[in-house]
Amino acid sequence: MKGALAISNDLDIDSITRTIHAHPTLSEAFMEAVHGLEGQAIHIAPPRKRSKKEKVADFLKYSIINSEWIVLYTVYSLIFFRIYRKVLTLLFLLI
């Protein structure tokens, strides 16, 4: 209901946050969501900080995935190049 009113009246974030919201109802959740847009919500848990071990694990995971793709790309390129070279050689011999 409040979302529909905000849209139909072209309210901005400041206008929504200045209005009174009953406690605890859906309208309060709507107010918290609007406050969350500006980082001012008080009922939202702060983002969890990653440990150094988690950062290293993520780096290794993504670097391993990328290196696997590089190896596959290199292998497929070499195979394609060999096939392409053989086809060109056959075509040259036919001419």
SULZIWO-V964564 format. One record per residue. N is the residue number from 1. D_FIRST is the distance of its C-alpha to the first C-alpha in Angstrom with 2 decimals. Layout:
BEGIN
N|D_FIRST, N|D_FIRST
END
This chain:
BEGIN
1|0.00, 2|3.80, 3|5.44, 4|5.23, 5|6.31, 6|8.69, 7|10.06, 8|10.64, 9|12.31, 10|14.19, 11|13.67, 12|16.02, 13|16.22, 14|18.17, 15|15.84, 16|12.92, 17|15.53, 18|17.04, 19|14.21, 20|14.38, 21|12.31, 22|13.21, 23|15.53, 24|15.24, 25|11.70, 26|9.00, 27|8.18, 28|11.90, 29|11.98, 30|9.71, 31|12.26, 32|15.09, 33|14.25, 34|14.37, 35|17.53, 36|18.86, 37|19.01, 38|21.60, 39|23.24, 40|22.38, 41|20.40, 42|22.39, 43|21.27, 44|22.34, 45|25.92, 46|28.21, 47|29.61, 48|32.71, 49|35.97, 50|38.24, 51|41.80, 52|44.76, 53|45.67, 54|42.31, 55|42.63, 56|46.16, 57|45.15, 58|42.46, 59|45.00, 60|47.60, 61|45.29, 62|44.26, 63|47.79, 64|49.23, 65|46.85, 66|47.72, 67|51.43, 68|51.32, 69|49.89, 70|52.58, 71|55.29, 72|54.05, 73|53.85, 74|57.35, 75|58.80, 76|57.33, 77|58.53, 78|62.01, 79|62.12, 80|60.96, 81|63.51, 82|66.32, 83|65.49, 84|65.13, 85|68.47, 86|70.20, 87|68.89, 88|70.08, 89|73.44, 90|73.87, 91|72.94, 92|75.38, 93|78.12, 94|77.51, 95|77.87
END
